């Protein structure tokens, strides 16, 4: 019962890792080939399997369409820009000095590692409770 779910998730995972690459489309194609060969095998044995299992074949075709359709959708999604790429036009900025760098294609300032324009992470200090406040909180917890 869990095999169809694991098979679908594995197909979609491989398509997602290799988006817009031939390996992503090959993973979806191999998955479709396995499912279609399984459907052909089940159709050839349909006279020898019980009636209740033949009803499961009715649900098999929507499953094949779902796995392959969503797999192709995931394989067609655009790839994320890398750390050394322009965030707007995806121009490869590797090998250029990152300090005060602007993209030569679109003029967007580079905000990657080493540029000096990395987004600042501001940490909010956690307020500390005094001893009396901690005892008051503990006594309220015990009362509940």
N, CA, C and O atoms as CSV, one atom per row, in Angstrom:
chain,resi,resn,atom,element,x,y,z
A,1,UNK,N,N,0.822,-1.200,0.000
A,1,UNK,CA,C,0.000,0.000,0.000
A,1,UNK,C,C,0.864,1.261,0.000
A,1,UNK,O,O,0.454,2.274,-0.566
A,2,UNK,N,N,2.028,1.230,0.607
A,2,UNK,CA,C,2.858,2.431,0.672
A,2,UNK,C,C,3.783,2.530,-0.538
A,2,UNK,O,O,4.339,3.598,-0.795
A,3,UNK,N,N,3.959,1.446,-1.284
A,3,UNK,CA,C,4.857,1.459,-2.434
A,3,UNK,C,C,4.481,2.515,-3.474
A,3,UNK,O,O,5.378,3.212,-3.949
A,4,UNK,N,N,3.222,2.675,-3.854
A,4,UNK,CA,C,2.901,3.716,-4.848
A,4,UNK,C,C,3.265,5.123,-4.374
A,4,UNK,O,O,3.689,5.957,-5.174
A,5,UNK,N,N,3.104,5.384,-3.098
A,5,UNK,CA,C,3.445,6.704,-2.575
A,5,UNK,C,C,4.957,6.908,-2.608
A,5,UNK,O,O,5.436,7.959,-3.032
A,6,UNK,N,N,5.700,5.908,-2.162
A,6,UNK,CA,C,7.161,6.010,-2.162
A,6,UNK,C,C,7.686,6.139,-3.588
A,6,UNK,O,O,8.613,6.909,-3.839
A,7,UNK,N,N,7.102,5.395,-4.520
A,7,UNK,CA,C,7.524,5.452,-5.917
A,7,UNK,C,C,7.279,6.837,-6.504
A,7,UNK,O,O,8.137,7.377,-7.202
A,8,UNK,N,N,6.116,7.413,-6.226
A,8,UNK,CA,C,5.798,8.747,-6.741
A,8,UNK,C,C,6.727,9.794,-6.147
A,8,UNK,O,O,7.243,10.646,-6.871
A,9,UNK,N,N,6.946,9.741,-4.839
A,9,UNK,CA,C,7.812,10.731,-4.190
A,9,UNK,C,C,9.247,10.594,-4.688
A,9,UNK,O,O,9.923,11.605,-4.879
A,10,UNK,N,N,9.721,9.390,-4.900
A,10,UNK,CA,C,11.067,9.185,-5.427
A,10,UNK,C,C,11.197,9.755,-6.844
A,10,UNK,O,O,12.206,10.376,-7.178
A,11,UNK,N,N,10.178,9.540,-7.664
A,11,UNK,CA,C,10.186,10.103,-9.020
A,11,UNK,C,C,10.215,11.617,-8.973
A,11,UNK,O,O,10.990,12.245,-9.695
A,12,UNK,N,N,9.378,12.214,-8.129
A,12,UNK,CA,C,9.314,13.677,-8.047
A,12,UNK,C,C,10.582,14.245,-7.427
A,12,UNK,O,O,11.005,15.339,-7.798
A,13,UNK,N,N,11.196,13.530,-6.493
A,13,UNK,CA,C,12.449,13.978,-5.884
A,13,UNK,C,C,13.556,14.026,-6.928
A,13,UNK,O,O,14.298,15.005,-7.006
A,14,UNK,N,N,13.668,12.967,-7.731
A,14,UNK,CA,C,14.699,12.942,-8.780
A,14,UNK,C,C,14.446,14.029,-9.816
A,14,UNK,O,O,15.389,14.660,-10.292
A,15,UNK,N,N,13.187,14.254,-10.170
A,15,UNK,CA,C,12.871,15.322,-11.131
A,15,UNK,C,C,13.192,16.686,-10.540
A,15,UNK,O,O,13.599,17.593,-11.266
A,16,UNK,N,N,13.013,16.844,-9.226
A,16,UNK,CA,C,13.297,18.126,-8.587
A,16,UNK,C,C,14.774,18.399,-8.438
A,16,UNK,O,O,15.208,19.543,-8.575
A,17,UNK,N,N,15.553,17.377,-8.163
A,17,UNK,CA,C,16.994,17.563,-8.020
A,17,UNK,C,C,17.617,17.932,-9.365
A,17,UNK,O,O,18.495,18.792,-9.431
A,18,UNK,N,N,17.168,17.290,-10.421
A,18,UNK,CA,C,17.740,17.509,-11.752
A,18,UNK,C,C,16.802,18.340,-12.622
A,18,UNK,O,O,16.578,18.007,-13.786
A,19,UNK,N,N,16.250,19.423,-12.063
A,19,UNK,CA,C,15.345,20.286,-12.839
A,19,UNK,C,C,16.065,20.868,-14.044
A,19,UNK,O,O,17.231,21.256,-13.967
A,20,UNK,N,N,15.345,20.921,-15.161
A,20,UNK,CA,C,15.832,21.493,-16.418
A,20,UNK,C,C,17.129,20.856,-16.907
A,20,UNK,O,O,17.891,21.483,-17.642
A,21,UNK,N,N,17.377,19.632,-16.508
A,21,UNK,CA,C,18.520,18.872,-17.006
A,21,UNK,C,C,17.969,17.587,-17.616
A,21,UNK,O,O,16.842,17.184,-17.331
A,22,UNK,N,N,18.770,16.959,-18.447
A,22,UNK,CA,C,18.278,15.756,-19.101
A,22,UNK,C,C,18.044,14.630,-18.109
A,22,UNK,O,O,17.208,13.761,-18.356
A,23,UNK,N,N,18.769,14.624,-16.983
A,23,UNK,CA,C,18.564,13.564,-15.987
A,23,UNK,C,C,17.174,13.649,-15.352
A,23,UNK,O,O,16.581,12.621,-15.027
A,24,UNK,N,N,16.651,14.868,-15.173
A,24,UNK,CA,C,15.297,15.019,-14.624
A,24,UNK,C,C,14.250,14.424,-15.544
A,24,UNK,O,O,13.342,13.721,-15.102
A,25,UNK,N,N,14.389,14.717,-16.843
A,25,UNK,CA,C,13.437,14.157,-17.810
A,25,UNK,C,C,13.635,12.654,-17.971
A,25,UNK,O,O,12.676,11.921,-18.212
A,26,UNK,N,N,14.883,12.195,-17.839
A,26,UNK,CA,C,15.146,10.752,-17.918
A,26,UNK,C,C,14.533,10.023,-16.728
A,26,UNK,O,O,14.027,8.911,-16.878
A,27,UNK,N,N,14.572,10.641,-15.540
A,27,UNK,CA,C,13.962,10.015,-14.356
A,27,UNK,C,C,12.453,9.884,-14.529
A,27,UNK,O,O,11.875,8.849,-14.198
A,28,UNK,N,N,11.819,10.928,-15.046
A,28,UNK,CA,C,10.369,10.867,-15.266
A,28,UNK,C,C,10.045,9.868,-16.378
A,28,UNK,O,O,9.072,9.120,-16.275
A,29,UNK,N,N,10.853,9.852,-17.438
A,29,UNK,CA,C,10.630,8.898,-18.524
A,29,UNK,C,C,10.819,7.455,-18.084
A,29,UNK,O,O,10.046,6.578,-18.469
A,30,UNK,N,N,11.846,7.207,-17.276
A,30,UNK,CA,C,12.059,5.846,-16.762
A,30,UNK,C,C,10.919,5.427,-15.847
A,30,UNK,O,O,10.485,4.276,-15.868
A,31,UNK,N,N,10.440,6.366,-15.046
A,31,UNK,CA,C,9.309,6.069,-14.177
A,31,UNK,C,C,8.068,5.731,-15.001
A,31,UNK,O,O,7.338,4.791,-14.687
A,32,UNK,N,N,7.840,6.508,-16.055
A,32,UNK,CA,C,6.691,6.239,-16.924
A,32,UNK,C,C,6.839,4.891,-17.618
A,32,UNK,O,O,5.860,4.160,-17.762
A,33,UNK,N,N,8.055,4.554,-18.051
A,33,UNK,CA,C,8.278,3.267,-18.718
A,33,UNK,C,C,8.017,2.103,-17.777
A,33,UNK,O,O,7.424,1.101,-18.176
A,34,UNK,N,N,8.455,2.228,-16.535
A,34,UNK,CA,C,8.208,1.161,-15.557
A,34,UNK,C,C,6.709,1.010,-15.294
A,34,UNK,O,O,6.188,-0.104,-15.239
A,35,UNK,N,N,6.024,2.142,-15.131
A,35,UNK,CA,C,4.584,2.070,-14.854
A,35,UNK,C,C,3.812,1.526,-16.052
A,35,UNK,O,O,2.870,0.754,-15.875
A,36,UNK,N,N,4.193,1.913,-17.263
A,36,UNK,CA,C,3.485,1.412,-18.447
A,36,UNK,C,C,3.762,-0.065,-18.677
A,36,UNK,O,O,2.873,-0.801,-19.104
A,37,UNK,N,N,4.988,-0.510,-18.398
A,37,UNK,CA,C,5.260,-1.944,-18.528
A,37,UNK,C,C,4.507,-2.745,-17.466
A,37,UNK,O,O,4.049,-3.858,-17.728
A,38,UNK,N,N,4.381,-2.177,-16.276
A,38,UNK,CA,C,3.584,-2.834,-15.236
A,38,UNK,C,C,2.118,-2.896,-15.644
A,38,UNK,O,O,1.451,-3.900,-15.392
A,39,UNK,N,N,1.606,-1.838,-16.270
A,39,UNK,CA,C,0.215,-1.837,-16.736
A,39,UNK,C,C,0.013,-2.877,-17.829
A,39,UNK,O,O,-1.009,-3.562,-17.852
A,40,UNK,N,N,0.967,-2.999,-18.725
A,40,UNK,CA,C,0.853,-3.995,-19.793
A,40,UNK,C,C,0.886,-5.415,-19.217
A,40,UNK,O,O,0.149,-6.293,-19.666
A,41,UNK,N,N,1.747,-5.627,-18.222
A,41,UNK,CA,C,1.834,-6.935,-17.597
A,41,UNK,C,C,0.525,-7.274,-16.865
A,41,UNK,O,O,0.037,-8.401,-16.945
A,42,UNK,N,N,-0.029,-6.298,-16.161
A,42,UNK,CA,C,-1.289,-6.540,-15.462
A,42,UNK,C,C,-2.442,-6.756,-16.434
A,42,UNK,O,O,-3.344,-7.545,-16.153
A,43,UNK,N,N,-2.427,-6.072,-17.566
A,43,UNK,CA,C,-3.476,-6.269,-18.569
A,43,UNK,C,C,-3.379,-7.665,-19.184
A,43,UNK,O,O,-4.403,-8.274,-19.496
A,44,UNK,N,N,-2.164,-8.174,-19.359
A,44,UNK,CA,C,-2.002,-9.519,-19.914
A,44,UNK,C,C,-2.474,-10.583,-18.931
A,44,UNK,O,O,-2.945,-11.642,-19.346
A,45,UNK,N,N,-2.356,-10.320,-17.658
A,45,UNK,CA,C,-2.773,-11.290,-16.636
A,45,UNK,C,C,-4.161,-11.011,-16.099
A,45,UNK,O,O,-4.566,-11.630,-15.115
A,46,UNK,N,N,-4.899,-10.112,-16.703
A,46,UNK,CA,C,-6.183,-9.696,-16.123
A,46,UNK,C,C,-7.181,-10.845,-16.009
A,46,UNK,O,O,-8.048,-10.815,-15.135
A,47,UNK,N,N,-7.080,-11.843,-16.860
A,47,UNK,CA,C,-8.011,-12.964,-16.786
A,47,UNK,C,C,-7.673,-13.917,-15.646
A,47,UNK,O,O,-8.512,-14.719,-15.238
A,48,UNK,N,N,-6.446,-13.832,-15.130
A,48,UNK,CA,C,-6.005,-14.764,-14.103
A,48,UNK,C,C,-6.001,-14.159,-12.699
A,48,UNK,O,O,-5.689,-14.849,-11.729
A,49,UNK,N,N,-6.342,-12.896,-12.589
A,49,UNK,CA,C,-6.373,-12.275,-11.261
A,49,UNK,C,C,-7.821,-12.099,-10.831
A,49,UNK,O,O,-8.704,-11.993,-11.683
A,50,UNK,N,N,-8.085,-12.066,-9.537
A,50,UNK,CA,C,-9.459,-11.939,-9.055
A,50,UNK,C,C,-10.113,-10.625,-9.500
A,50,UNK,O,O,-9.436,-9.663,-9.862
A,51,UNK,N,N,-11.416,-10.619,-9.460
A,51,UNK,CA,C,-12.204,-9.472,-9.907
A,51,UNK,C,C,-11.889,-8.225,-9.075
A,51,UNK,O,O,-11.846,-7.119,-9.616
A,52,UNK,N,N,-11.672,-8.387,-7.795
A,52,UNK,CA,C,-11.409,-7.224,-6.934
A,52,UNK,C,C,-10.092,-6.532,-7.309
A,52,UNK,O,O,-9.984,-5.311,-7.196
A,53,UNK,N,N,-9.095,-7.299,-7.752
A,53,UNK,CA,C,-7.832,-6.692,-8.180
A,53,UNK,C,C,-7.979,-5.970,-9.516
A,53,UNK,O,O,-7.293,-4.982,-9.778
A,54,UNK,N,N,-8.893,-6.482,-10.368
A,54,UNK,CA,C,-9.128,-5.807,-11.646
A,54,UNK,C,C,-9.726,-4.428,-11.445
A,54,UNK,O,O,-9.524,-3.541,-12.274
A,55,UNK,N,N,-10.454,-4.234,-10.363
A,55,UNK,CA,C,-10.999,-2.905,-10.071
A,55,UNK,C,C,-9.866,-1.933,-9.729
A,55,UNK,O,O,-9.978,-0.732,-9.971
A,56,UNK,N,N,-8.786,-2.455,-9.169
A,56,UNK,CA,C,-7.636,-1.611,-8.887
A,56,UNK,C,C,-6.958,-1.105,-10.146
A,56,UNK,O,O,-6.312,-0.057,-10.132
A,57,UNK,N,N,-7.105,-1.855,-11.248
A,57,UNK,CA,C,-6.537,-1.398,-12.515
A,57,UNK,C,C,-7.205,-0.121,-13.008
A,57,UNK,O,O,-6.595,0.663,-13.735
A,58,UNK,N,N,-8.452,0.086,-12.615
A,58,UNK,CA,C,-9.142,1.317,-13.005
A,58,UNK,C,C,-8.456,2.525,-12.374
A,58,UNK,O,O,-8.394,3.593,-12.982
A,59,UNK,N,N,-7.946,2.360,-11.172
A,59,UNK,CA,C,-7.253,3.456,-10.498
A,59,UNK,C,C,-5.793,3.582,-10.909
A,59,UNK,O,O,-5.137,4.564,-10.560
A,60,UNK,N,N,-5.281,2.616,-11.636
A,60,UNK,CA,C,-3.878,2.638,-12.008
A,60,UNK,C,C,-3.580,3.708,-13.046
A,60,UNK,O,O,-2.542,4.364,-12.965
A,61,UNK,N,N,-4.465,3.901,-14.020
A,61,UNK,CA,C,-4.215,4.899,-15.074
A,61,UNK,C,C,-4.205,6.321,-14.541
A,61,UNK,O,O,-3.341,7.097,-14.950
A,62,UNK,N,N,-5.117,6.713,-13.648
A,62,UNK,CA,C,-4.976,8.055,-13.064
A,62,UNK,C,C,-3.684,8.202,-12.249
A,62,UNK,O,O,-3.095,9.283,-12.213
A,63,UNK,N,N,-3.248,7.132,-11.604
A,63,UNK,CA,C,-1.993,7.164,-10.864
A,63,UNK,C,C,-0.818,7.407,-11.805
A,63,UNK,O,O,0.061,8.213,-11.501
A,64,UNK,N,N,-0.794,6.718,-12.945
A,64,UNK,CA,C,0.272,6.914,-13.928
A,64,UNK,C,C,0.261,8.352,-14.430
A,64,UNK,O,O,1.313,8.982,-14.536
A,65,UNK,N,N,-0.924,8.876,-14.738
A,65,UNK,CA,C,-1.032,10.256,-15.227
A,65,UNK,C,C,-0.583,11.247,-14.158
A,65,UNK,O,O,0.070,12.242,-14.475
A,66,UNK,N,N,-0.919,10.992,-12.915
A,66,UNK,CA,C,-0.526,11.887,-11.825
A,66,UNK,C,C,0.988,11.887,-11.620
A,66,UNK,O,O,1.595,12.952,-11.515
A,67,UNK,N,N,1.593,10.722,-11.561
A,67,UNK,CA,C,3.041,10.628,-11.329
A,67,UNK,C,C,3.809,11.262,-12.483
A,67,UNK,O,O,4.735,12.041,-12.256
A,68,UNK,N,N,3.437,10.940,-13.705
A,68,UNK,CA,C,4.154,11.469,-14.861
A,68,UNK,C,C,3.865,12.958,-15.047
A,68,UNK,O,O,4.782,13.726,-15.338
A,69,UNK,N,N,2.631,13.373,-14.887
A,69,UNK,CA,C,2.283,14.784,-15.064
A,69,UNK,C,C,2.971,15.690,-14.065
A,69,UNK,O,O,3.553,16.704,-14.448
A,70,UNK,N,N,2.913,15.343,-12.796
A,70,UNK,CA,C,3.575,16.165,-11.775
A,70,UNK,C,C,5.092,16.061,-11.923
A,70,UNK,O,O,5.800,17.038,-11.681
A,71,UNK,N,N,5.596,14.900,-12.315
A,71,UNK,CA,C,7.035,14.754,-12.552
A,71,UNK,C,C,7.518,15.657,-13.671
A,71,UNK,O,O,8.574,16.278,-13.550
A,72,UNK,N,N,6.763,15.740,-14.761
A,72,UNK,CA,C,7.141,16.645,-15.850
A,72,UNK,C,C,7.044,18.100,-15.420
A,72,UNK,O,O,7.884,18.919,-15.794
A,73,UNK,N,N,6.025,18.421,-14.638
A,73,UNK,CA,C,5.896,19.799,-14.142
A,73,UNK,C,C,7.109,20.181,-13.286
A,73,UNK,O,O,7.663,21.270,-13.437
A,74,UNK,N,N,7.511,19.290,-12.398
A,74,UNK,CA,C,8.664,19.569,-11.542
A,74,UNK,C,C,9.946,19.646,-12.376
A,74,UNK,O,O,10.801,20.493,-12.112
A,75,UNK,N,N,10.089,18.776,-13.374
A,75,UNK,CA,C,11.292,18.792,-14.211
A,75,UNK,C,C,11.377,20.061,-15.051
A,75,UNK,O,O,12.474,20.473,-15.431
A,76,UNK,N,N,10.248,20.683,-15.345
A,76,UNK,CA,C,10.234,21.905,-16.145
A,76,UNK,C,C,10.400,23.173,-15.317
A,76,UNK,O,O,10.561,24.253,-15.885
A,77,UNK,N,N,10.367,23.073,-14.000
A,77,UNK,CA,C,10.539,24.261,-13.169
A,77,UNK,C,C,11.940,24.835,-13.362
A,77,UNK,O,O,12.890,24.081,-13.574
A,78,UNK,N,N,12.082,26.157,-13.291
A,78,UNK,CA,C,13.424,26.729,-13.467
A,78,UNK,C,C,14.326,26.415,-12.289
A,78,UNK,O,O,13.869,26.245,-11.158
A,79,UNK,N,N,15.612,26.343,-12.577
A,79,UNK,CA,C,16.597,26.103,-11.527
A,79,UNK,C,C,16.821,27.380,-10.731
A,79,UNK,O,O,16.621,28.483,-11.241
A,80,UNK,N,N,17.235,27.227,-9.488
A,80,UNK,CA,C,17.573,28.377,-8.658
A,80,UNK,C,C,18.914,28.941,-9.105
A,80,UNK,O,O,19.799,28.194,-9.520
A,81,UNK,N,N,19.066,30.266,-9.019
A,81,UNK,CA,C,20.387,30.811,-9.350
A,81,UNK,C,C,21.404,30.404,-8.296
A,81,UNK,O,O,21.078,30.305,-7.113
A,82,UNK,N,N,22.624,30.171,-8.726
A,82,UNK,CA,C,23.675,29.762,-7.814
A,82,UNK,C,C,24.188,30.929,-6.996
A,82,UNK,O,O,23.725,32.059,-7.152
A,83,UNK,N,N,25.150,30.653,-6.119
A,83,UNK,CA,C,25.687,31.688,-5.239
A,83,UNK,C,C,26.466,32.731,-6.026
A,83,UNK,O,O,26.524,33.886,-5.602
A,84,UNK,N,N,27.064,32.371,-7.153
A,84,UNK,CA,C,27.838,33.307,-7.939
A,84,UNK,C,C,27.097,33.848,-9.142
A,84,UNK,O,O,27.721,34.370,-10.066
A,85,UNK,N,N,25.769,33.733,-9.152
A,85,UNK,CA,C,24.964,34.208,-10.273
A,85,UNK,C,C,24.197,35.464,-9.896
A,85,UNK,O,O,23.914,35.707,-8.723
A,86,UNK,N,N,23.866,36.256,-10.901
A,86,UNK,CA,C,23.033,37.440,-10.691
A,86,UNK,C,C,21.628,36.986,-10.305
A,86,UNK,O,O,21.083,36.063,-10.909
A,87,UNK,N,N,21.050,37.626,-9.314
A,87,UNK,CA,C,19.736,37.213,-8.834
A,87,UNK,C,C,18.618,37.636,-9.790
A,87,UNK,O,O,17.533,37.056,-9.754
A,88,UNK,N,N,18.859,38.628,-10.637
A,88,UNK,CA,C,17.828,39.096,-11.553
A,88,UNK,C,C,17.871,38.356,-12.887
A,88,UNK,O,O,16.862,37.801,-13.322
A,89,UNK,N,N,19.051,38.345,-13.548
A,89,UNK,CA,C,19.128,37.780,-14.902
A,89,UNK,C,C,19.890,36.453,-14.962
A,89,UNK,O,O,19.973,35.845,-16.029
A,90,UNK,N,N,20.446,35.996,-13.840
A,90,UNK,CA,C,21.165,34.726,-13.720
A,90,UNK,C,C,22.449,34.685,-14.538
A,90,UNK,O,O,22.886,33.611,-14.950
A,91,UNK,N,N,23.041,35.815,-14.771
A,91,UNK,CA,C,24.325,35.883,-15.452
A,91,UNK,C,C,25.395,35.340,-14.502
A,91,UNK,O,O,25.389,35.661,-13.314
A,92,UNK,N,N,26.305,34.524,-15.018
A,92,UNK,CA,C,27.349,33.922,-14.184
A,92,UNK,C,C,28.401,34.972,-13.856
A,92,UNK,O,O,29.078,35.485,-14.747
A,93,UNK,N,N,28.534,35.291,-12.565
A,93,UNK,CA,C,29.482,36.298,-12.108
A,93,UNK,C,C,30.723,35.679,-11.479
A,93,UNK,O,O,31.513,36.380,-10.846
A,94,UNK,N,N,30.899,34.386,-11.647
A,94,UNK,CA,C,32.051,33.726,-11.049
A,94,UNK,C,C,33.325,34.214,-11.711
A,94,UNK,O,O,33.356,34.450,-12.919
A,95,UNK,N,N,34.376,34.364,-10.918
A,95,UNK,CA,C,35.649,34.820,-11.424
A,95,UNK,C,C,35.815,36.331,-11.380
A,95,UNK,O,O,36.910,36.830,-11.641
A,96,UNK,N,N,34.758,37.073,-11.058
A,96,UNK,CA,C,34.841,38.528,-10.959
A,96,UNK,C,C,35.018,38.925,-9.497
A,96,UNK,O,O,34.611,38.188,-8.598
A,97,UNK,N,N,35.620,40.079,-9.258
A,97,UNK,CA,C,35.817,40.572,-7.904
A,97,UNK,C,C,34.459,40.937,-7.310
A,97,UNK,O,O,33.778,41.803,-7.861
A,98,UNK,N,N,34.033,40.309,-6.200
A,98,UNK,CA,C,32.686,40.535,-5.695
A,98,UNK,C,C,32.477,41.873,-4.988
A,98,UNK,O,O,31.332,42.262,-4.755
A,99,UNK,N,N,33.540,42.583,-4.644
A,99,UNK,CA,C,33.395,43.835,-3.905
A,99,UNK,C,C,32.901,44.912,-4.869
A,99,UNK,O,O,33.526,45.170,-5.897
A,100,UNK,N,N,31.776,45.537,-4.529
A,100,UNK,CA,C,31.144,46.585,-5.332
A,100,UNK,C,C,30.933,46.158,-6.777
A,100,UNK,O,O,31.134,46.950,-7.697
A,101,UNK,N,N,30.534,44.924,-6.976
A,101,UNK,CA,C,30.318,44.392,-8.316
A,101,UNK,C,C,28.874,44.625,-8.732
A,101,UNK,O,O,27.957,44.417,-7.938
A,102,UNK,N,N,28.671,45.049,-9.956
A,102,UNK,CA,C,27.340,45.148,-10.560
A,102,UNK,C,C,27.323,44.201,-11.756
A,102,UNK,O,O,28.336,44.020,-12.431
A,103,UNK,N,N,26.183,43.611,-12.003
A,103,UNK,CA,C,26.058,42.665,-13.108
A,103,UNK,C,C,26.305,43.394,-14.426
A,103,UNK,O,O,25.716,44.450,-14.658
A,104,UNK,N,N,27.169,42.851,-15.301
A,104,UNK,CA,C,27.421,43.512,-16.580
A,104,UNK,C,C,26.227,43.457,-17.522
A,104,UNK,O,O,26.155,44.248,-18.462
A,105,UNK,N,N,25.293,42.548,-17.296
A,105,UNK,CA,C,24.136,42.413,-18.181
A,105,UNK,C,C,23.000,43.367,-17.820
A,105,UNK,O,O,22.466,44.067,-18.680
A,106,UNK,N,N,22.632,43.385,-16.519
A,106,UNK,CA,C,21.449,44.161,-16.128
A,106,UNK,C,C,21.756,45.293,-15.156
A,106,UNK,O,O,20.889,46.135,-14.919
A,107,UNK,N,N,22.958,45.346,-14.583
A,107,UNK,CA,C,23.321,46.425,-13.677
A,107,UNK,C,C,22.916,46.214,-12.232
A,107,UNK,O,O,23.119,47.098,-11.400
A,108,UNK,N,N,22.359,45.080,-11.923
A,108,UNK,CA,C,21.939,44.770,-10.545
A,108,UNK,C,C,23.177,44.617,-9.664
A,108,UNK,O,O,24.105,43.900,-10.037
A,109,UNK,N,N,23.213,45.284,-8.483
A,109,UNK,CA,C,24.368,45.097,-7.592
A,109,UNK,C,C,24.420,43.663,-7.071
A,109,UNK,O,O,23.400,43.084,-6.699
A,110,UNK,N,N,25.623,43.108,-7.051
A,110,UNK,CA,C,25.816,41.738,-6.579
A,110,UNK,C,C,25.711,41.714,-5.063
A,110,UNK,O,O,26.372,42.494,-4.378
A,111,UNK,N,N,24.878,40.818,-4.536
A,111,UNK,CA,C,24.656,40.716,-3.103
A,111,UNK,C,C,25.045,39.338,-2.579
A,111,UNK,O,O,24.476,38.854,-1.600
A,112,UNK,N,N,25.998,38.723,-3.223
A,112,UNK,CA,C,26.422,37.389,-2.824
A,112,UNK,C,C,27.530,37.417,-1.793
A,112,UNK,O,O,27.843,38.471,-1.238
A,113,UNK,N,N,28.123,36.265,-1.535
A,113,UNK,CA,C,29.182,36.183,-0.527
A,113,UNK,C,C,30.423,36.978,-0.935
A,113,UNK,O,O,30.885,36.889,-2.073
A,114,UNK,N,N,30.950,37.751,0.006
A,114,UNK,CA,C,32.146,38.533,-0.215
A,114,UNK,C,C,31.910,39.904,-0.806
A,114,UNK,O,O,32.864,40.653,-1.018
A,115,UNK,N,N,30.659,40.253,-1.080
A,115,UNK,CA,C,30.382,41.530,-1.740
A,115,UNK,C,C,30.313,42.700,-0.772
A,115,UNK,O,O,30.425,43.853,-1.188
A,116,UNK,N,N,30.134,42.425,0.487
A,116,UNK,CA,C,29.951,43.503,1.460
A,116,UNK,C,C,28.512,43.981,1.529
A,116,UNK,O,O,28.195,44.860,2.330
A,117,UNK,N,N,27.634,43.421,0.705
A,117,UNK,CA,C,26.216,43.795,0.695
A,117,UNK,C,C,25.326,42.653,1.164
A,117,UNK,O,O,24.132,42.629,0.865
A,118,UNK,N,N,25.902,41.714,1.893
A,118,UNK,CA,C,25.090,40.597,2.369
A,118,UNK,C,C,24.017,41.124,3.311
A,118,UNK,O,O,24.256,42.084,4.043
A,119,UNK,N,N,22.841,40.509,3.299
A,119,UNK,CA,C,21.807,40.961,4.229
A,119,UNK,C,C,22.249,40.739,5.668
A,119,UNK,O,O,22.758,39.674,6.017
A,120,UNK,N,N,22.049,41.755,6.496
A,120,UNK,CA,C,22.468,41.663,7.891
A,120,UNK,C,C,21.434,40.878,8.683
A,120,UNK,O,O,20.226,41.031,8.501
A,121,UNK,N,N,21.938,40.055,9.544
A,121,UNK,CA,C,21.086,39.281,10.434
A,121,UNK,C,C,21.134,39.958,11.791
A,121,UNK,O,O,22.185,40.037,12.427
A,122,UNK,N,N,19.985,40.443,12.221
A,122,UNK,CA,C,19.933,41.108,13.513
A,122,UNK,C,C,19.330,40.149,14.527
A,122,UNK,O,O,18.243,39.607,14.327
A,123,UNK,N,N,20.043,39.955,15.594
A,123,UNK,CA,C,19.587,39.065,16.650
A,123,UNK,C,C,18.923,39.891,17.740
A,123,UNK,O,O,19.448,40.916,18.173
A,124,UNK,N,N,17.775,39.431,18.169
A,124,UNK,CA,C,17.063,40.090,19.247
A,124,UNK,C,C,17.430,39.400,20.545
A,124,UNK,O,O,17.284,38.183,20.660
A,125,UNK,N,N,17.902,40.153,21.523
A,125,UNK,CA,C,18.275,39.503,22.781
A,125,UNK,C,C,17.031,38.971,23.500
A,125,UNK,O,O,15.959,39.575,23.463
A,126,UNK,N,N,17.207,37.849,24.137
A,126,UNK,CA,C,16.126,37.244,24.904
A,126,UNK,C,C,16.118,37.891,26.287
A,126,UNK,O,O,17.145,37.930,26.964
A,127,UNK,N,N,14.955,38.400,26.704
A,127,UNK,CA,C,14.924,39.028,28.033
A,127,UNK,C,C,15.132,37.983,29.128
A,127,UNK,O,O,14.586,36.882,29.069
A,128,UNK,N,N,15.919,38.346,30.109
A,128,UNK,CA,C,16.180,37.440,31.221
A,128,UNK,C,C,15.252,37.781,32.361
A,128,UNK,O,O,15.008,38.952,32.651
A,129,UNK,N,N,14.736,36.750,33.007
A,129,UNK,CA,C,13.851,36.936,34.149
A,129,UNK,C,C,14.674,36.968,35.431
A,129,UNK,O,O,15.683,36.278,35.572
A,130,UNK,N,N,14.215,37.777,36.335
A,130,UNK,CA,C,14.881,37.790,37.629
A,130,UNK,C,C,14.488,36.535,38.402
A,130,UNK,O,O,13.593,35.800,37.985
A,131,UNK,N,N,15.144,36.297,39.506
A,131,UNK,CA,C,14.870,35.104,40.309
A,131,UNK,C,C,13.437,35.113,40.817
A,131,UNK,O,O,12.784,34.069,40.825
A,132,UNK,N,N,12.937,36.257,41.237
A,132,UNK,CA,C,11.571,36.347,41.755
A,132,UNK,C,C,10.551,36.076,40.637
A,132,UNK,O,O,9.532,35.427,40.871
A,133,UNK,N,N,10.825,36.570,39.439
A,133,UNK,CA,C,9.900,36.327,38.326
A,133,UNK,C,C,9.892,34.850,37.936
A,133,UNK,O,O,8.835,34.306,37.618
A,134,UNK,N,N,11.055,34.194,37.956
A,134,UNK,CA,C,11.100,32.762,37.650
A,134,UNK,C,C,10.331,31.958,38.681
A,134,UNK,O,O,9.610,31.026,38.325
A,135,UNK,N,N,10.474,32.307,39.966
A,135,UNK,CA,C,9.730,31.599,41.018
A,135,UNK,C,C,8.233,31.818,40.865
A,135,UNK,O,O,7.445,30.907,41.119
A,136,UNK,N,N,7.830,33.024,40.451
A,136,UNK,CA,C,6.412,33.292,40.250
A,136,UNK,C,C,5.851,32.453,39.102
A,136,UNK,O,O,4.733,31.944,39.188
A,137,UNK,N,N,6.634,32.309,38.021
A,137,UNK,CA,C,6.192,31.494,36.883
A,137,UNK,C,C,6.084,30.030,37.301
A,137,UNK,O,O,5.126,29.349,36.936
A,138,UNK,N,N,7.060,29.546,38.061
A,138,UNK,CA,C,7.025,28.150,38.520
A,138,UNK,C,C,5.847,27.907,39.456
A,138,UNK,O,O,5.211,26.855,39.388
A,139,UNK,N,N,5.551,28.859,40.319
A,139,UNK,CA,C,4.430,28.654,41.232
A,139,UNK,C,C,3.106,28.654,40.474
A,139,UNK,O,O,2.185,27.931,40.854
A,140,UNK,N,N,2.990,29.453,39.405
A,140,UNK,CA,C,1.766,29.429,38.588
A,140,UNK,C,C,1.630,28.114,37.848
A,140,UNK,O,O,0.514,27.623,37.677
A,141,UNK,N,N,2.727,27.532,37.407
A,141,UNK,CA,C,2.673,26.238,36.717
A,141,UNK,C,C,2.248,25.152,37.667
A,141,UNK,O,O,1.493,24.257,37.288
A,142,UNK,N,N,2.717,25.212,38.892
A,142,UNK,CA,C,2.353,24.181,39.877
A,142,UNK,C,C,0.890,24.299,40.283
A,142,UNK,O,O,0.245,23.303,40.611
A,143,UNK,N,N,0.379,25.508,40.257
A,143,UNK,CA,C,-1.006,25.721,40.657
A,143,UNK,C,C,-1.982,25.161,39.609
A,143,UNK,O,O,-3.129,24.839,39.921
A,144,UNK,N,N,-1.517,25.056,38.402
A,144,UNK,CA,C,-2.383,24.574,37.314
A,144,UNK,C,C,-2.492,23.108,37.340
A,144,UNK,O,O,-3.179,22.526,36.500
